[in-house]
Structures are given as C-alpha cells and as structure tokens.
Amino acid sequence: MESSSSTRQLLWFFAIAVCVKLLLIPAYHSTDFEVHRHWLALTHSLPLSNWYADETSPWTLDYPPFFACFERFLSIFAHYIDPQIVDLHNGLNYRANSAIYFLRISVILSDLWLLYGVYRLTKNADVKRRYLIWVLIVWSPALVMVDHLHFQYNGFLLGWLLLSISFLQEGKDLMGGFLFAVLLCFKHLFAVAAPVYFVYLLRHYCWKGLVRGFSRLSVLGAVVVAVFAAAYGPFLYHGQIQQVFNRMFPFGRGLCHAYWAPNFWVFYIILDKVFSFFLKKFGFSIQIPAASFTGGLVGDSSPFAVLPKISPSTTLIMVLLALSPCFIKAWTNPQPRMVARWIAYAYTCGFLFGWHVHEKASLHFVIPLAIVAVQSLEDAKHYFMLSIVSCYSLFPLLYEGQEYPIKVLLLLLHSILMWLGFSTKFTRASAPNTMVTAKKKGAQSKSIESSSPAAEKGGFTIGWVGKSYLLGLLLVEIWGQFLHPYLLGDKFPFVPLMLISTYCAFGIMYSWIWQLRWIISTT
Amino acid sequence: MGKKKEKKEINEKVDVEAVEIEDDTWWWLTHKGIGATFLCISVFALLVRVAVSLHPYSGAGSPPKFGDYEAQRHWMEITLNLPVLEWYRNSTGNDLSYWGLDYPPLTAYQSYFHGLFLRFFDPDSVSLFTSRGYETYVGCHSSRKNDCAWHIAMLLLNPCLILIDHGHFQYNCISLGLTVAAIAAILSQRELLASCLFTLALSHKQISAWANLFQDKTDGASMFSMSVYYAPAFFSHLLGKCLRRKNPIHGVAKLGLTVLGTFTVVWWPYLHSTDALLGVLSRLAPFERGIYEDYVANFWCTSSVIIKWKRLFSVHSLKFISLTATVLTCLPSMVQQVMAPSSRGFLYGLLNSSFAFYLFSFQVHEKSILLPLLPASLLALEERRPFKWLMFYGLFSMFPLLCRDKLVLPYFALHALFMLLYHAPCGHGGRPRNARPNNTKFDYFDSFKTFMNGFIYLSSFILHIVYLTMHPPEKFPYLFEAIIMLICFYQFALLAFYTNVKQWSLLEHSTTEEEKKLI
C-alpha cells in the first residue's frame, strides 16, 4: 500500500516533467541530434563488424558497444515509424517531424530508467526527504537542458549510476559493481569513478580474510570481466578491437573544449595570459602561440606562452592526486552511506582537472549529490549553490534567442523550488509545531509570522558571500546578454563566454573544496 | 546529529497530531506562505507558456494573410507609423482589407506599446498580477493552504487560455486579467474601482459580432464584446448592492459616472468628430458574418443541423431572436443577483451570464468558451467536478480549431498537465477526502453523471483518435466536427442548467451566512 502510493506519486512527478518535455519537442537541438540519428542508421544498416569502421558521416560512433546496442534496439522502432530515419545515406541530416518526435520521445522514455534508479534510492527514505530528492532529480533543469533541448541520453546513463549507488548503499556490493561495469560499457567517461569503486569494493567486499576474500575477489573480477567480454568480445572476434579503441579515445583533442568548461584549467589559461601580458610589458620577448584558446580547437603545439604545457598524463596524475584523500578514507573506513559522496567527489575531480572536459559532465556529480543534499543543513546549502552554478554554466549550450526565456525560467523555477524545499526541511525544530497550531486555527498570516523568524535563526539561509556570488552570476549574465553587445558590439565575442566559465569555475572550485573538507572531516 | 534526531521526533509528533499534514506532498511548497507559492506556480506557468509558444502559431507560413500573428505585427506597424486618427481609416498608408484594426482602441494602444517595447512587456504579467489580487482574497478565506496552492495552479495553468493565447497567438489574457481584477475588486468591496477596471476590459477587445445587435441604438457602451459576456452579472450585482444602500440613486449615479468617465478617457482621440467615432464603430462591428461560423458548440450552430436558421430568417431578425434568447437565459441569474447580491452568487452569476452568451448570442467563436471557464476556475474550489468537466469539454470543443493550427501536441500535453495537476497527489482530485458542507447538494448531479459520463468520456476519447487518424466520408466532410459539437453542446447546456440551479439554491441558504462572508 505504502510503496504503491509512493510509486504513483513518483510517476506523477515524472508525468508532469514529461508534459513539459513534450512541449519542448520543437525547440532547438544541437548537432548531437544528428549524431544520434546517424548512429541509429549506422547500427541498423551495417553488420556489427562495421559499426566502428564506418565513415559515411563525420559523426562516427565513439561510445562503447553497449550504447551502440542501445541504438540498435531503438532503431528497430525507428524503422517501423519512418524507414528514412535509419537510412544510412538518404537519412543524413534528416530532420522531418517523424525523426524529431521519435528521437525526442525516445529520450523521454529512456528517462524511465533514471526514474527507476531514483525510486530504488528513495524507497526507504522518509516522506519529506523523498519528495525533495524527486524534485531535485526528476525536475532537474540541467537534465532538461542537456537531454531534452541539447539532445543526449544522460538521464538514461545516470539511471545506471544511481542504481549502482543504491545497491552499494544497501550493501549489495557485487550488484553495484556489476551495474557500474555495465555503465562503463555504455559511456566510458564515467570511468573517472572507477578507482573509487575499485578501492571501495576491494576493501568493503573482498577484504574478509584470505580464503573468503580471495574467492570474493575472483567472483567480482569474473563479473566485471564477463560484462566487458559481453561488450567487447564480438569486436575482438571480428578483429575490430583496435578500431573500437581508436574511436573511443580520440587523441589530439585539446586540453579544453571550444567553450571552456568551468574547471581548474580556466585559471591556468588566464594566469598564462596575465603572465605573458606583463612579461611583454617589461620588455621580454614572448612568442604568442598561433593556436589561441579563443579560436576553437587546439592543435599539438603548446597553447601556453609562459606556463608549461599540460599533457594528458599530467591531468591524469592531478586527478588521482585530488582523489587520494578519498582513497584513504574509503580504505580506512568503508561505509556504504558515504559511497554517493565519494563517487560524486570523484566526478568533481575529473571535471576540475580532467583532459578535454565538457561542461555537460557537471551532471555526473550534481545528480548523485542530490541524494545527499537533503541529509543536513550544510549539504543543502552547498547543493543549492552548486546546482545553480552548474546549471548556469550550461547556459551557453543553448545560445539561440528562442530558448533564452526557457533556460532562464528553468533555472529560476529550480532555485525557487530548492529554496522552498530546503527552507521547509531545515527550519528550527520549533517551527513546524507552531505551524500546525496556527494552521489548525486557519490563521494563515499568523503561521507565516511565527515561522519566518525561526527560519532566520537556524534554518536554511545563504550567507552574504553566497548571496553576493549569486548576485554576481546575475551581473555576468546581464553583461553577456545586454551590456556587452550594446557597449562593445561585435568586438571580443569570446568575452561573455569566458566570463561565464571563469565565474562558474569559482563556484565549482568552492564545491570541490567543500566536498573535500567534508570527506576528510567525517569519521 | 542529535539535533536532527530531535527534529525528527518532533516531526513525528506533529504527524500524529495532524495526519492531514503528514502525507501532504505540498507541505513544503505552501509552507512559506501564499506569496512564495504563487511565485513558484507562476514561474512554472510562464515556463509552460513559453514552451507552448515554440509551437506554430495561427496561420504561420500560410500567405497571403498569415493569420493572427501577422495581424498583431501589422497593427504594431500601423500604430507606430500612423497618427492616431488615421488608425481606423482606409488610406494609402493603411489598407484596411489587410488586417485592418478591428479591435477597440485599448488594443490599438496596446499594439502601440508593443511596438515600442518590442514585446519586452509580457501580456501575461497583467493577468498574473491581477489574479494575484484575487488570490490574496481567496487566501484569506480558504482554511487550507493546499487548497490555495491548488487553486492558483488551476487559475494560472488553464490549458484553454494558454493554447489560445500562446499557441493561437492572441492577447486574451489581458482582457481576462482586467476582468479578474474587476472581480477581485468587487469581492473586496471596491465597486468604483471594479466598474472602472471592467470598462477597461470591455474596450479591450471584441470577440464576436455581438455588437451588431446594438448597432441601431446609439449606446456606445455596448459596442464591444468579449467581456460583454460578463456585463449582465456585473450590472445586476452592482445594482443589487446599490439598491440595498441608504441612497440608491446616489450609488448608481457614482458608478455610472465612473463608467462614462473611463470610456471617455479611453476613447478620447475619437470623440472630437462623429465621423471618426462612427469609423471606429463600424470597424468594430463586422456585418458580413452570419449568426454562426464553423462548428461552435452553441445553440444556433447545433440546432442548425435540423433547422436552417440562415435560410429561414433574415440577418436582422436573427439578431433580434438571438438577443432575446440571450437575455432570457441571463435573466434568472440577474434577478437572483438583484434580489440577493453576494460574493458567491456573483461568481455564479458571471458563470451563468457568460454561458448564456456562449450558447445563444450572435456570432460566437470557439474560443469564447474561455469566458465561462474563467468564473468556473474561480469557483474551482467549490465546484471541483463541474470545473474539470467544463475544462475537458471546453478543450474538446476547441480541438478541431487547434488541429487546424497544428497544435495537437501542445493540446495533449497541456490536457495531460491539467489532469495531472487536478489530480495532484494529496491534493483534491478524485478523492473527496474532506467533504465540505457545501458539497452535499451533489446527489442528483451524481446520478446524472454515473449514467452518462462514462459513456461520453469514452466516446470523446475515441473521437480524438478518430479525428486524427481517419478521413470523414466524402458526403459529410465535417461529420466529426459536427459530432464533437453535438457532444460539447449537450455538456455545456447541462452545465449551464446545473449552475443556474446552484445559483438559485444559494437563496435557500440563510442569507446571514453570506453576509458574514461578505464582511
């Protein structure tokens, strides 16, 4: 009875979101739409051995095999609806309504997997916490923007991650590890958390004496190997494995994406610019590299004028270094309730220090952190900031005027909902009591008076630093949208984007430090 | 940690005390008070509106006339570039056959301002802020905050209004917003303000050629429609109230002067010469249209299946017949309001008079169903089921229109959204959990419902699918439209009858209760 009603309510939340997403179908979609449409055609019309070899379109398949299988599965229905969607040659850049509706609705339906993940995570949580988590994840504006406007299948992939976390939290480590391995075969970018999984599973699952531990280790190893064999085995059989890896790990991409993700490297680049500027002023001859960051893709030559060049291995080492406190904690005190934090922390590190990071990758830690956001007041305050910043950093994804009000309203609605939810959850203990009595009397104005001072004392508030930071976001946006085009016209078109990523980088850095402190301080 | 536990305990205690709040999904939403809830829901409503406006608007890409969007754009052009007196005149710079201005001056002013602000001014804000005024009134009167949040959602997420305004591209929400403001003013006992606001709403737009009826008379006030649908209710309510004062004539005179004054201000540029005035008036009253167009679920259109009104009578006599029929159907609710003016009675009166106009007046458009929907949504807390019923069939009656505009997807999405919000978990929806004393009158209504409703719901659902997937037989190309019209008319007539009965049954209740509510 209890669980059935909660399922119904969760479905209600989902259905509301679906209605809005349906309305957004004709909105802007990026080239990722054509990418996924082409993959449907590719997997439908070519044999498995040619999936990773095909070069009909520049959008070659660069996701791991399970995702290709997922596309193959979808293409069955696509073929039924409109054969041209899955036509390898005639379907190129096909944008009929049938294609748009089919692909958009496939994203909406694949979100059901995310929904199942959320359901599994929250089925034992108490009612109010549950509602908040649902609001944070099911109505997440970042997911709507990336998946349903920009077009990707992140909701589906995050569903696997949340499922894996839910099993780990229940202590079912083997299942959690299995699901994570499956996730890695869907999208390899999730591999950043693999070291954390490894350390945690080794300590928590396998470290049980010599014989038992060894047998458990071999079981776990067998499961993971089986998953990877299922994914890559067929390609190994066809002799395609080298080609698969070439496609999945394209080298030669730069440190940063054309639009800088708000991470650590933004500071590095800016520091470099500042140094070179001053050194030039003082008479040193500095060679300004040809490949400028603002110009787009970066080639092999060092883009930095003064500071040393960053190689992929440097970023790897930095990520591992940043992760090391987490390893120590996971080894010394492996607790299931901390797993979600550790995984989110791992993705934060990967986002901050990784090579060629996409701004969309911030979803990987914002969504898992929503689970822990409701656990304490501190968490809630941190999540409030982080969620707004990461959502705002996604704004440049949707650059067309038509979607502008949509993204602003999405963020606004999300902030209001978070603010309402958190401030209700974390009012002073006395507040709910007075609330009820006042409510019973039917005197609504009284209840507001009695609850608001309580909220100010110990409830959910944002300090002046946070407030001024959020105000700064507003200023950055006003500058980029109105003042910059008005004052400077077409000059320096990169400045607004640079401002956004630099400013958001501060917020993400704050979140990283906050998470690190939390991980170190908890026992 | 300890604090958290303590709080949890207290929470549990609270839960025992008030089970009602315990399983309340929306407790957190309403906790901060009406203002925050309102803000939240209105942002959501705005989001939905913006999303709907992504879809094709009426006449998009169909030259040579392009439809409503082009009309609005053209008006901006005219009002920006021509002097005021030229707006309604045919001249070299202003070709009236190409979307000449045929809305009253306030719309023209609005076009002007739109031209200036380039749509930075959002028409929704008007209706948002005015319904806010209404909500503060409701907020004081509803005992449960949840009710209030639900009610706000019902008001602001009215799918019909969103589809027509943002899908079909019109500015109905402004005149409806002004009307809501007028209603709010009446409910908070500020009659002068109310009559002023209502006059503004009146001169904002005409929706049908109802004005034709009064063409012979010289009364300028009745020339325009849309909000004219509510005029009988406003009139009778205000009259009824004035009559109960110590000095009735003084009250009536004051109200009359307010109305006339507002009109004068709005119509000022055209009052210099009779020529200019007549020019405006003739543009406002397009003669050439018949008593009905397309397939509107009103009496004339429905009965024309059997009786060919257009052939039997001349346009002039048809005008007279429809006027008589409208007045006759308005009359009961007007009489009730004059006899015993009360807030609730006023809302029912609005509903009844707009129903009367929708069903019997001359030249009704499909979207006129918005007008009965507005008072119905104001009454949504009391008349939960009828409200849903009306919304369902109101939407259904507009379905062919929206199909023509290629708004099928928003239609279904908004319909679903409405039903979901209506049945919000732990909201009200289907579960009559807290039987309110007012709802005991439901019995005879219920028996009706169980008899017919299931069948009609089902058939209308099937009709949706049939309409989309099948071609009508060649002999009757408008067969499906006609069936939809028949079903909807039947429902509307039933509802109109029901609300009339409800309004009169208010008289039976002790009037002292009403008086208490008023004060």
Contacts between the chains, C-beta under 8 A, distances in Angstrom:
chain1	res1	chain2	res2	distance
A	5	B	425	7.8
A	8	B	425	6.9
A	9	B	25	6.5
A	9	B	425	4.4
A	12	B	420	6.3
A	12	B	423	7.9
A	12	B	424	7.1
A	12	B	425	5.3
A	15	B	416	7.0
A	15	B	420	5.3
A	16	B	417	6.8
A	16	B	420	5.6
A	16	B	421	7.5
A	18	B	416	8.0
A	19	B	413	4.8
A	19	B	414	7.3
A	19	B	416	5.3
A	19	B	417	4.0
A	19	B	420	6.8
A	20	B	47	7.0
A	20	B	48	6.8
A	20	B	51	6.4
A	20	B	413	7.9
A	20	B	417	7.7
A	22	B	409	6.3
A	22	B	412	7.6
A	22	B	413	4.2
A	23	B	48	6.7
A	23	B	51	3.8
A	23	B	52	6.0
A	23	B	54	7.3
A	23	B	55	7.7
A	23	B	409	7.6
A	23	B	410	5.9
A	23	B	413	5.0
A	23	B	414	7.6
A	24	B	51	5.4
A	24	B	54	7.0
A	25	B	409	6.5
A	26	B	54	5.0
A	26	B	55	5.8
A	27	B	51	7.7
A	27	B	54	5.3
A	126	B	8	7.8
A	127	B	22	7.6
A	127	B	23	7.0
A	128	B	11	7.9
A	128	B	27	7.4
A	128	B	28	6.8
A	131	B	25	6.0
A	131	B	28	7.0
A	132	B	28	7.3
A	376	B	4	7.0
A	402	B	54	6.8
A	405	B	46	7.8
A	405	B	50	4.6
A	406	B	47	6.9
A	406	B	50	5.5
A	406	B	51	6.5
A	409	B	43	6.0
A	409	B	46	5.7
A	409	B	47	4.3
A	409	B	50	6.3
A	410	B	47	6.7
A	412	B	43	5.5
A	413	B	40	7.1
A	413	B	43	4.7
A	413	B	44	5.7
A	413	B	47	6.1
A	416	B	36	7.5
A	416	B	39	6.2
A	416	B	40	4.9
A	416	B	43	6.2
A	417	B	40	6.5
A	420	B	28	5.9
A	420	B	29	5.9
A	420	B	31	7.1
A	420	B	32	5.8
A	420	B	36	5.9
A	420	B	40	6.4
A	421	B	28	5.0
A	421	B	29	8.0
A	423	B	31	7.7
A	423	B	32	6.7
A	424	B	27	7.0
A	424	B	28	3.8
A	424	B	31	4.3
A	424	B	32	7.2
A	425	B	28	6.8
A	427	B	31	7.9
A	429	B	3	7.2
A	429	B	6	5.9
A	429	B	7	4.4
A	429	B	10	5.2
A	432	B	10	6.6
A	432	B	11	6.4
A	432	B	14	5.2
A	433	B	10	6.5
A	433	B	14	6.4
A	435	B	31	7.1
A	436	B	14	5.5
A	436	B	17	6.0
A	436	B	18	5.1
A	436	B	21	6.4
A	439	B	18	7.5
A	439	B	21	7.2
A	439	B	144	7.9
A	439	B	145	7.2
A	440	B	18	7.1
A	442	B	143	4.2
A	444	B	33	7.2
A	444	B	34	7.2
A	444	B	139	6.5
A	444	B	140	7.7
A	444	B	145	6.2
A	447	B	33	7.7
A	448	B	32	7.5
A	448	B	33	4.2
A	451	B	31	7.1
A	451	B	32	8.0
